[in-house]
Amino acid sequence: MLKLLDRAVARTLAGVRAVCIAQATALFLIVVLAVIGRWLGAAIGVLILGFGWIVFRYGIVFVKDFGPDMMETIPYTNYWYYVAVPISGALLLLFALKNIVDALRGRHESQIGQSVD
């Protein structure tokens, strides 16, 4: 009976060790990637800027192509809610540009949403 208990404890301990090692490794990788990401802030901002441009550009095409269609349940065109796509793209462009400028100026924290003095 004691051998069975010893084996169960040993297996449980091995499982706990494996989980702890996996969590410590994940934590280490997250910290390293966060540090690298902070130096690469401008590059990430450029990628976001590119995505914002795609959303903006093709959002306009989407509104032009499908905006005149009528909604299924009420007698209004789809312009009323499809226009949110290019507006979202424009906001992505604006905020990504601000983050790129902040990263190039050496600011590590974004100033978006804070009052301008």
C-alpha angles and dihedrals in degrees: 000000000000091000089055091050091048091051092049092050091046092051092046090050091050090051093048091049091051092050092047092049091049092049093047090049091049091049091050092050092047092052092048092048091047091054092047090045091055091057091044093051094118093049092050088047090055090053090050089047090054092049090048090052091052092049091047097045098043091038088064090050090048092052092047093049102040105019096089092056115107122243116251099236107027131038099251133106123250092247089093095071105014090067087072090076099065091038089055090049091051091051090049089053092049097048094041090052090051091050092049091051090048091049093049091048090054098251110145096191122058116240094206111130096020124111118264115232 
